[in-house]
Amino acid sequence: MWAKLTYSKKGLVILVGFAVFMILAYKMSFSKTFELKKEIGEKEKKIAWLKEKEKEIPFLKAKMKLIEEAYSSDSTSIRDKLTAYISDFAETNGCLVTEIPSYTAYKSEDLNIQTNIFTIKGRFNELLSLLMAVETKFKVTAKLMSARFFSVKDMQTKKKNLYLTLVTQSFNQEEIKNK
């Protein structure tokens, strides 16, 4: 059969055979190689990017340390702890914190005093339990300076609501710096 074909037909058969061979070779081998080369290129870019970012780590750590120092002062953390504790207590015992705690601070050379005022709405037994819990749990870090119960009549529901206003103070003594 090969002998009956003309020279041009033989060339065409060889060309078609070569094309089929190249398509099969591409599908079976070359395509995987090209995919792996593309993945390697992407991973090399990621490694280069990570090496650049690795140089920034000391700067970021220093910045994080400054932020932590700024937000970890004792008076702020005491206020946050008190707010979280009172909010959690109120939520679990059917009370409602009606005012976001106001905050005043006094600073002198060697003493920082922070005053926090909380107003909570609820029933008498729960408010009394909260008062006792705050006084026993935070007696070292925050002193309970004042507790005032008062009631306000809600004109829509025609019911009296009981409120408790707590005034706490936190004292933080600064170390005297030798000059």
DAVEN-V487175 format. One line per field, one symbol per residue. phi: phi as a letter, one per 40 degrees, with the letter a starting at -180 (. if undefined). burial: 1 if it has 9 or more other ideal C-beta (glycine too) atoms within 8 Angstrom, else 0. Layout:
phi->???
burial->???
This chain:
phi->.cccccccccccccccccccccccccccbcccccccccccccccccccccccccccddccccccccccccbbccccccccccccccccccccbgbaccbcdcabbbbbcbabbbbbbbbbbicdccccccdccccccbcccacccabbcabbcccccfbcbcbbbbbbbbbbccccccb
burial->00000000010010000000000011000110000000000000000000000000000000000000000000111110111011101100101010001010100000111111111111000110111011100110010100101000010000001111111111010000000
